[in-house]
Amino acid sequence: MLPAISVGFDASRQQAKSSVLAAPGTQPIHYNQFSAQASASYQLDFWGKNQAVLNAARYTAKASRYDRATVELTVMTSVATTYFQALELRDRLDVAQRDLTTAQTILKDLTFEETVGTANALDVAQQATTVAVINASIPPLRQQLRQSEDALAVLVGKMPQDLLSPEGTLKDLTEPEVGPGLPSELLVRRPDVAAAEAQLIAANANIQAARAAFFPSIDLTASGGFVSSALAGLISPPNKVFSLAGSVAQDIFQGGALVGGYRLNKARYDELLSDYHKSVISAFSNVEDALVASQQTAEQYRRQQDAVAKARRAYEITEIQLHAGTVNVLTVLNTQTTLFSAEDALVQVRFAHLQALVQLFNALGGGWQQTAAQS
């Protein structure tokens, strides 16, 4: 039984002209007359319609709260990705500047050797081209780094000039370990899955309310107020009157509106059920993709580290042989270019791996280090 209580208050001002209230030659006496009425109505929820409507409203509100969780998770992953990107660009910029310094040193040596006749102008020109190419790659990296820092400032709600530049390198970061056997219950934390589930429960409650609308609604109303003394003896207690009426009403002739509403809610439930299935399947797919990306980028990073080590060793050997006069400059240029490209690729692979971990964090609705009981 759900009560709905309303209280009404009425005040009127009247002027009395009776000689009893106003003496001859005097001003009339003004007085206020007040009346109060109170009423309460109760609806007997025999068929559970009101309770179903209440449940539907509760779960609809619950589903809307998950939208906030979705925004929070999106902002967190965006901040992490943008932060890692800024570190990546700084590392790539450092690699380019180191490579530029190395290439300039070789160019200086070749220029000196050209003066003493041990190198020719073509060797110097080829190395000068390498220096120019590396030098031209630095401004775009600086531009992208600045743009990433500005984007990070927006995400954390600061002015770009107030944000301190991220310190350190990608190699300094300690990545969390992704162990085997992640429980599928972690997906329950995903806000999109939780919202789809809440909407489904709300739709089911709406079906119950629509079904209950076919049955009659029973209203009980009670009202009480002060009346004139002429009615004092009609009902006890004195000077009060209470009336109780029960009414039974059923909307039968509505041109199929009740049937249509019931069918609409069932169709809506079927739609949301499909959305829920889609959310669950998408969640598993996202986790699978993120796990594969995390595993493969980790393996790629390990192999790229090996490639950089071998490229650096080859470059060091050719540099020694160049000064010894056993190899030409073209060989040095080839090994030098290979080393520079391998070092730059290593930084990019490291960023890709961290990005895959962020995607896995997002796919699991907030990470993988909480137990199923905590989630």
C-alpha positions, -999 to +999 in steps of 0.1 A: +000+000+000+016+032-012+001+064+004-001+098-013-010+125+013-020+160+003-030+189+027-050+219+015-053+252+034-078+280+025-080+315+040-106+342+032-111+376+045-146+389+051-161+421+064-188+420+091-216+446+089-235+434+119-243+461+146-230+436+171-196+437+155-196+474+146-210+501+169-228+531+153-203+557+141-173+533+144-153+515+117-163+480+108-143+452+124-124+431+099-117+395+107-102+364+090-119+331+086-098+300+080-106+265+069-083+235+066-088+202+047-065+172+048-067+142+025-048+110+021-051+084-006-038+049-006-035+025-035-035-012-027-007-027-048-024-061-052-007-069-085+027-055-079+025-027-105+037+001-083+066-021-070+075-030-105+075+007-116+097+015-086+122-013-094+123-001-131+131+034-119+158+022-095+176+001-121+173+028-148+190+052-124+216+026-116+223+021-153+228+059-158+254+059-130+275+035-150+278+062-176+299+082-152+321+051-146+326+048-183+337+084-185+361+079-156+376+048-171+380+065-205+397+095-190+421+072-170+431+052-200+435+084-221+457+100-195+479+069-193+482+065-231+490+102-237+516+101-209+533+071-224+531+088-258+549+119-245+576+097-230+579+078-263+584+110-283+610+122-258+629+089-261+627+091-299+640+126-298+669+116-276+677+087-300+676+111-329+699+136-312+724+108-302+723+095-338+729+131-350+759+135-328+774+102-339+768+110-376+783+144-372+814+129-356+818+105-385+813+134-410+840+153-392+864+124-394+857+118-431+862+155-438+896+153-421+905+122-440+895+139-472+921+166-466+948+140-461+937+120-491+924+089-475+887+097-482+870+111-513+844+138-518+817+112-525+822+096-490+819+130-474+788+139-494+771+106-485+777+111-448+766+147-450+733+134-465+729+111-435+735+140-411+709+162-429+683+134-429+686+128-392+686+166-385+654+170-405+636+143-384+641+162-351+616+192-356+585+169-363+594+149-331+595+181-311+562+192-325+545+159-317+560+160-282+546+194-275+512+184-288+512+154-266+520+174-235+492+199-244+468+170-248+479+156-214+473+191-198+438+191-211+431+156-198+443+165-163+425+199-163+455+222-164+468+250-186+496+237-209+521+262-194+513+249-159+519+213-167+554+199-158+568+179-186+569+141-179+602+130-166+621+098-172+619+074-201+598+044-211+626+021-200+623+034-164+587+023-161+579-009-143+551-026-161+526-047-141+527-085-145+498-101-164+495-136-149+477-165-164+442-176-155+425-142-153+389-149-140+361-140-163+343-125-134+365-094-138+344-085-168+315-078-144+333-046-134+331-032-170+307-003-168+292-010-202+284-046-192+270-035-158+249-008-174+235-032-200+226-056-172+208-029-151+189-018-182+178-053-188+165-057-152+147-024-155+130-035-188+119-067-171+103-046-143+085-025-169+071-057-184+057-067-150+042-032-146+026-034-180+012-068-173-002-056-139-019-027-157-045-052-170-058-058-135-080-033-116-065-006-094-080-003-059-079+032-043-088+040-008-092+077+001-098+093+034-104+130+042-108+150+074-117+186+082-135+210+104-171+218+096-199+238+111-214+228+144-246+218+126-229+185+117-213+179+150-237+152+160-236+134+127-203+115+133-181+113+163-157+129+173-173+163+176-166+190+150-148+166+127-159+145+098-142+116+083-152+099+051-138+066+037-145+055+002-132+026-017-132+026-054-123-001-079-115+010-114-103-009-144-094+007-178-109-018-202-119+002-232-086+019-243-084+009-279-057-017-273-034+007-255-027-017-226-019-046-250+002-023-271+022-011-241+027-046-229+040-057-263+062-026-266+079-034-232+085-070-242+100-059-275+122-034-256+133-062-233+143-084-262+163-055-277+181-049-244+187-086-240+205-086-274+225-055-263+235-073-232+247-104-251+266-080-274+282-063-245+294-095-230+307-109-263+324-076-270+340-076-235+355-111-241+367-100-276+383-069-262+401-088-235+413-114-260+426-087-284+443-069-256+459-101-242+472-110-277+486-075-282+503-075-248+519-109-254+530-102-289+544-067-283+563-081-253+579-107-276+585-081-303+602-058-278+625-087-267+634-094-303+639-058-311+663-054-282+683-083-298+682-066-332+695-033-317+723-051-299+734-068-331+731-037-352+752-017-327+779-044-327+779-044-365+782-007-366+811-007-341+830-032-362+825-013-394+836+019-378+869+003-367+874-012-401+867+021-417+895+038-398+917+008-407+909+012-443+895-023-448+859-012-456+844+016-476+821+044-463+791+028-480+793-002-456+795+021-427+765+041-439+744+009-442+752-003-407+748+031-393+713+035-409+703+000-397+714+009-361+695+042-361+663+026-375+665-003-350+669+021-320+640+042-331+618+011-337+627-002-302+612+029-286+581+026-307+576-011-298+581-003-261+553+023-264+531-002-283+535-027-255+526-002-228+496+009-249+485-028-251+486-030-213+465+001-210+440-015-235+439-046-213+433-024-182+404-008-200+390-041-214+389-056-179+371-026-165+399-014-143+428-038-143+435-074-135+451-072-100+418-073-081+403-106-071+368-117-083+355-112-048+367-076-047+353-069-081 
